[in-house]
């Protein structure tokens, strides 16, 4: 059984689980004072559970108070504080930390608060790497000697899709579509739920992270770094009409586009191709080898999973076609270049408040 993040009441979480031992060592008051207080306040935490037990625990809260630093205090504005961010060592290398941080940043975006922050001891190198990768900046040290890392909506770095995640640049010029067959889609995009559809999770590494890889046969993909792409779930089932069952479920921002083969000519070796894909694809090594050997053109598109429409809000092909948004030029839909205004229409239909998604 593959696990999934859920919001759980503190009262349903076993504080005596060995998972929390490292937290108790760092913060002696964690189990005796802080955790019971959270129970009485009816707070919830973001928890990842699988067949072994707890794999991640993240607690957040809104607060309006100054941040006390050795270097000088920050003013008392309303912020989202990440009170606790803990992952099990058994998930090292499986991208759970990236996925967890992505969920936290989604929560921050949804809160509409100006800043988000957390504290971390200098020895936690892996967490610090992820924080800096996702645009957090060290602003000082608290009285315990922890580094305070903070992100602000007023200072988003749009030169790097990781640092700006989950926000989109207000200066993007165009958008597009990526077409993913249903089986692969449901592994790559685990939070893009479809109404009345059971989505099985096939691969932990792919589902956990927010970095995604798409492998296609485009000769000249038009996508550019920082541009949004809508994820089209292509229905391949035996019943019903694909026109109504195929739909847009999510949107990503392009990180980079890499040509592997062009017109049968190898640009990269198979080993280089596999290294680029890493553990962010739904395909097995045998699948990758087949594509490398048999596709005349081979392109890798790396992107970040920025948002999803959710159950009941997905935008089907019939609506897109009826509104002249599916393939207005009459070509292959993946070649469609959407204007920012057309993208805004799709986001609105999918229930996304784009004013809260564009930085």
C-alpha positions in Angstrom: 0.0 0.0 0.0 1.4 3.4 -1.0 0.8 6.2 1.5 -0.6 9.7 1.1 -0.6 13.0 3.0 -3.7 13.7 5.0 -4.8 16.4 7.5 -5.2 14.6 10.9 -6.3 15.9 14.3 -3.5 15.9 16.9 -5.8 13.8 19.0 -5.5 11.0 16.5 -1.7 11.0 16.4 0.4 8.8 18.7 3.0 11.1 20.2 4.7 8.1 21.7 5.5 6.7 18.3 9.3 6.3 17.8 9.0 8.5 14.7 9.0 11.5 17.1 12.1 10.5 19.1 14.4 13.0 17.3 12.0 15.8 17.9 11.9 15.0 21.6 15.6 15.1 21.7 15.8 18.5 20.1 12.8 19.9 22.0 12.2 18.3 25.4 8.9 20.2 25.8 7.5 18.7 22.5 5.7 15.7 24.1 5.1 17.1 27.5 3.7 20.6 26.7 3.5 21.5 23.1 1.8 18.4 21.7 -0.9 18.2 24.5 -1.6 22.0 24.0 -2.2 21.3 20.3 -4.6 18.5 21.2 -6.6 20.8 23.5 -6.7 23.5 20.7 -8.1 20.9 18.3 -5.3 21.6 15.8 -4.5 19.4 12.8 -1.2 18.4 11.2 -0.3 17.2 7.7 0.7 13.5 8.2 2.0 10.9 5.7 1.2 7.3 6.7 1.9 4.1 4.9 1.8 0.4 5.8 4.8 0.9 8.1 3.6 3.9 10.0 4.2 7.6 10.1 6.5 8.9 7.4 6.1 12.6 7.7 4.6 15.1 10.2 4.1 18.8 9.4 2.4 21.3 11.7 1.5 24.8 10.6 -0.3 27.8 12.2 -1.1 31.4 11.5 0.4 33.9 13.9 0.8 37.6 14.3 3.8 38.3 16.4 7.4 39.5 15.9 10.1 37.0 15.0 12.8 37.4 17.6 16.3 37.2 16.1 19.8 37.6 17.5 20.4 39.9 14.6 17.3 42.1 15.1 13.6 41.4 15.3 11.2 41.2 12.4 7.9 43.1 12.8 4.6 41.5 13.9 2.7 40.8 10.7 0.5 37.9 10.1 2.5 34.9 8.8 2.2 31.2 8.3 4.6 29.5 10.7 5.7 25.9 10.0 6.0 24.8 13.6 7.3 21.3 12.8 8.6 19.7 9.7 9.8 16.1 10.3 10.4 13.2 7.8 11.4 9.6 8.5 14.9 8.6 7.5 13.5 5.6 5.6 12.3 8.0 3.0 15.7 9.5 2.3 16.1 9.7 -1.5 12.4 9.1 -2.3 11.4 12.7 -2.8 9.0 12.8 0.1 10.6 16.0 1.5 10.1 17.8 -1.9 6.5 16.7 -2.0 5.9 17.7 1.6 7.4 21.2 1.1 5.3 21.6 -2.0 2.2 20.9 0.0 3.3 23.4 2.6 3.8 26.1 -0.1 0.3 25.3 -1.5 -1.1 25.9 2.0 0.8 29.2 2.2 -0.6 30.2 -1.2 -4.1 29.3 -0.2 -3.8 31.3 3.1 -3.0 34.5 1.1 -0.6 35.5 3.9 2.4 37.6 2.9 5.1 35.4 4.6 5.9 31.8 5.6 8.7 30.8 7.8 10.3 28.0 9.9 13.3 27.4 12.1 15.9 24.7 11.5 19.2 23.7 13.2 22.3 24.1 11.0 23.0 20.4 11.1 19.8 19.6 9.1 21.6 19.9 5.7 18.9 18.1 3.6 16.1 20.3 4.8 18.2 23.5 4.4 19.0 22.4 0.8 15.3 22.0 0.0 14.4 25.3 1.7 16.9 27.3 -0.3 16.0 25.5 -3.5 12.4 26.6 -3.0 13.1 30.2 -2.4 13.5 30.4 1.3 16.1 32.9 2.6 18.0 32.8 5.9 17.0 36.0 7.8 18.8 35.3 11.1 19.1 33.1 14.1 16.6 32.7 17.0 17.6 32.5 20.6 18.0 28.6 20.4 20.6 29.0 17.7 18.3 27.8 14.9 18.4 29.5 11.5 15.1 31.2 10.6 14.2 30.7 6.9 11.5 32.9 5.4 9.7 33.4 2.1 7.8 36.5 1.1 5.2 37.2 -1.6 6.8 40.6 -2.2 10.2 39.1 -3.1 9.5 36.1 -5.5 12.4 35.1 -7.8 10.8 34.3 -11.1 14.2 33.4 -12.7 13.9 29.9 -11.3 10.6 27.9 -11.3 11.7 26.2 -8.0 12.2 29.5 -6.2 8.9 30.9 -7.4 6.8 27.7 -6.8 3.8 27.6 -6.6 3.4 31.1 -8.1 3.5 31.9 -11.8 5.2 34.8 -13.3 2.9 37.7 -14.3 5.1 38.2 -17.4 4.5 34.8 -19.0 3.8 35.1 -22.8 2.0 31.9 -23.6 0.8 28.6 -22.3 0.1 25.1 -23.7 -1.1 21.6 -23.2 0.6 18.3 -22.3 -1.4 15.2 -23.1 -0.9 12.3 -20.6 -2.7 8.9 -20.8 -4.9 8.2 -17.8 -2.8 5.4 -16.2 0.3 7.5 -16.3 -1.5 10.7 -15.3 -2.9 9.1 -12.1 0.7 8.3 -11.0 2.3 11.6 -11.9 -0.4 13.9 -10.5 -1.8 12.2 -7.4 -3.8 15.2 -6.1 -5.6 15.9 -9.4 -8.6 13.9 -8.5 -11.5 13.2 -10.8 -15.1 12.9 -9.7 -16.3 9.3 -9.6 -12.9 8.0 -10.6 -10.6 5.8 -8.5 -7.0 6.8 -9.1 -4.4 4.1 -8.2 -1.0 5.3 -7.1 1.7 3.1 -8.8 5.0 4.6 -7.9 5.9 6.3 -4.6 8.8 8.4 -5.9 6.9 9.9 -8.8 3.8 10.6 -6.7 5.7 12.1 -3.8 7.6 14.9 -5.5 6.4 18.0 -7.3 9.1 17.8 -9.9 7.7 15.9 -12.9 9.1 14.6 -16.2 7.2 14.2 -19.4 8.7 12.2 -22.3 7.3 12.9 -25.7 8.0 12.7 -29.4 7.6 16.4 -30.3 10.0 17.5 -33.0 10.0 21.1 -31.9 8.3 21.6 -28.6 7.3 25.3 -28.1 7.4 25.3 -24.3 9.8 27.7 -22.5 11.0 27.9 -19.0 8.5 29.7 -16.7 5.5 29.1 -18.9 2.4 27.3 -17.7 1.1 24.1 -19.3 -2.3 22.4 -18.6 -2.2 18.7 -18.0 -4.8 16.9 -20.2 -5.8 13.5 -18.9 -6.5 11.4 -22.0 -9.2 8.8 -21.3 -8.4 5.4 -22.7 -11.1 3.3 -21.1 -13.5 1.0 -22.9 -16.8 2.8 -22.0 -18.2 6.3 -22.5 -17.1 9.0 -24.9 -13.5 10.3 -24.6 -14.8 13.8 -25.5 -16.5 14.0 -22.1 -14.1 11.8 -20.1 -10.8 13.3 -21.2 -10.1 16.6 -19.4 -7.7 19.1 -18.0 -6.9 18.3 -14.4 -3.8 20.3 -13.4 -1.3 22.9 -14.4 2.5 22.9 -14.3 5.2 25.4 -15.0 8.0 24.4 -17.4 11.5 24.1 -15.9 13.3 23.0 -19.1 13.0 21.2 -22.4 15.7 18.8 -23.5 16.2 17.3 -26.9 17.4 13.6 -26.7 16.9 12.6 -30.3 16.0 14.5 -33.5 15.1 12.8 -36.7 16.7 9.6 -35.6 20.0 11.3 -34.6 21.1 10.9 -31.0 21.9 14.1 -29.2 22.3 12.5 -25.8 23.3 8.9 -24.8 20.9 6.5 -23.2 22.8 6.9 -19.9 22.4 10.7 -20.1 18.7 10.3 -20.9 18.2 8.1 -17.9 20.1 10.5 -15.6 17.8 13.4 -16.8 14.7 11.4 -16.2 15.8 10.1 -12.8 12.9 9.0 -10.5 10.5 11.6 -11.8 8.9 9.6 -14.6 6.3 6.8 -14.6 8.3 4.7 -17.0 10.5 1.6 -16.2 14.1 1.3 -17.4 12.8 -1.1 -20.1 10.2 1.5 -21.2 12.9 4.2 -21.4 15.1 1.9 -23.4 12.3 1.1 -25.9 11.6 4.8 -26.4 15.2 5.6 -26.8 15.8 2.9 -29.4 12.5 3.3 -31.4 11.4 6.9 -31.3 12.6 9.0 -34.1 12.2 12.1 -32.0 12.5 12.1 -28.2 12.1 15.1 -25.9 12.2 15.4 -22.2 10.1 18.1 -20.5 10.9 18.9 -16.9 8.2 20.8 -14.9 6.8 21.6 -11.5 3.3 20.5 -10.4 1.9 23.9 -9.5 -1.8 23.3 -9.0 -4.9 21.2 -9.7 -8.5 21.8 -10.3 -9.9 19.1 -8.1 -12.9 16.8 -8.1 -15.8 18.3 -10.1 -13.8 21.2 -11.5 -11.9 19.5 -14.3 -12.3 20.9 -17.7 -13.3 18.4 -20.4 -12.5 18.3 -24.1 -16.0 19.1 -25.1 -16.0 22.4 -23.2 -12.5 23.3 -24.6 -13.6 22.5 -28.1 -16.9 24.4 -27.8 -14.9 27.5 -26.6 -12.4 27.2 -29.4 -9.6 26.4 -26.9 -8.7 22.9 -27.8 -7.0 23.2 -31.2 -8.0 26.6 -32.6 -5.4 26.3 -35.4 -6.5 22.9 -36.5 -3.3 21.2 -35.6 -2.2 18.7 -32.9 -3.5 20.0 -29.5 0.0 19.7 -27.9 1.2 22.3 -30.4 -1.5 24.8 -29.3 -0.1 28.1 -28.0 -2.5 29.7 -25.6 -2.5 33.4 -24.9 -2.4 34.6 -21.2 -6.0 35.6 -21.7 -7.0 32.1 -22.9 -5.1 30.6 -20.0 -7.1 32.8 -17.6 -10.4 31.6 -19.1 -9.3 27.9 -18.5 -8.2 28.6 -14.9 -11.5 30.3 -14.2 -13.4 27.4 -15.6 -11.3 25.1 -13.4 -12.2 27.0 -10.3 -8.7 28.6 -9.9 -8.4 32.1 -8.6 -5.6 33.1 -10.8 -5.1 36.4 -8.9 -3.8 34.2 -6.0 -1.6 32.1 -8.3 0.3 34.7 -10.3 2.9 36.5 -8.2 
